[in-house]
């Protein structure tokens, strides 16, 4: 689940509520962000600014995952997996894309 807040620095901060970690900062307004609201399904965030604009942001984690796979055009390597998910067994992060050729090793 996400939480958000707008600020005088013209940006919107997004937090993961379970960990209280800031996961992203959205920038696009030209003046302070005065209001934010999630859609009922939590996949879109609307923001309003003192610059008299309203912006819609795609904050769906599924969309972010799909975009990351599209940009990287590959799965995580075993080394990258260990860096972020060391306590879980390796699995493909982008189904349908090439799997890494490196062999898993505890030394790397």
C-alpha positions in Angstrom: 0.0 0.0 0.0 1.2 3.5 -0.8 0.9 6.9 0.9 1.7 10.2 -0.6 2.2 13.8 0.3 2.8 17.0 -1.8 5.1 19.8 -0.8 6.3 23.3 -1.4 9.3 21.8 -3.4 6.8 21.1 -6.3 7.1 17.3 -5.8 5.1 14.4 -4.4 6.6 11.8 -2.2 5.4 8.2 -2.2 5.9 5.9 0.7 5.4 2.2 1.2 3.2 2.1 4.3 4.3 -1.3 5.5 8.0 -0.2 5.8 7.6 3.6 6.0 10.2 3.8 3.3 10.1 6.5 0.7 10.0 4.7 -2.6 9.8 7.6 -5.1 9.5 11.3 -5.7 7.2 12.5 -8.5 8.1 15.8 -10.1 6.2 17.8 -12.7 4.4 20.7 -11.1 5.8 24.1 -11.5 4.6 25.3 -8.1 3.8 23.8 -4.7 1.6 20.7 -4.7 -1.5 21.5 -2.7 -3.6 18.3 -2.9 -3.2 14.6 -3.7 -5.7 11.8 -3.9 -5.6 8.2 -4.9 -8.2 6.5 -7.2 -10.4 3.9 -5.5 -8.2 1.1 -6.9 -5.0 2.9 -5.8 -3.5 2.7 -9.3 -3.7 6.4 -10.1 -2.7 9.4 -8.0 -4.2 12.8 -8.8 -2.3 15.9 -7.8 -3.2 19.5 -7.9 -0.7 22.4 -7.7 -0.6 26.1 -7.1 0.4 26.3 -10.7 -3.3 25.6 -11.4 -2.6 22.2 -13.0 -4.0 18.8 -12.2 -1.7 15.8 -13.0 -2.5 12.1 -13.0 0.3 9.7 -12.1 0.4 5.9 -12.7 1.4 4.5 -9.4 0.5 0.9 -10.0 3.3 -1.3 -8.9 2.4 -3.7 -11.7 2.8 -1.0 -14.3 6.2 0.0 -12.8 7.3 -3.6 -13.0 6.2 -3.9 -16.6 8.0 -0.7 -17.5 11.2 -1.7 -15.7 11.2 -5.0 -17.7 10.5 -3.1 -20.9 13.4 -0.7 -20.2 15.9 -3.4 -19.0 14.7 -6.0 -21.6 16.1 -8.7 -19.4 15.7 -10.5 -16.1 17.8 -9.7 -13.0 21.1 -11.5 -12.9 21.7 -13.9 -10.0 24.1 -11.3 -8.5 21.4 -8.5 -8.7 18.8 -10.9 -7.2 21.1 -11.6 -4.2 21.6 -7.9 -3.7 17.9 -7.2 -3.4 16.2 -10.5 -2.6 18.9 -12.6 -0.9 16.4 -14.4 1.4 14.3 -15.7 -1.5 15.2 -18.3 -4.1 16.0 -16.9 -7.6 13.1 -16.6 -10.1 12.7 -14.7 -13.3 11.6 -11.1 -12.7 10.5 -10.5 -16.3 8.7 -13.6 -17.7 9.2 -14.1 -21.4 12.6 -12.4 -21.5 16.0 -14.0 -21.5 17.2 -15.5 -18.3 20.7 -14.7 -17.2 23.4 -17.2 -18.3 25.6 -16.8 -15.2 25.6 -19.6 -12.7 24.5 -18.9 -9.1 27.5 -18.7 -6.8 27.7 -18.0 -3.1 31.1 -16.3 -3.6 29.9 -13.5 -6.0 
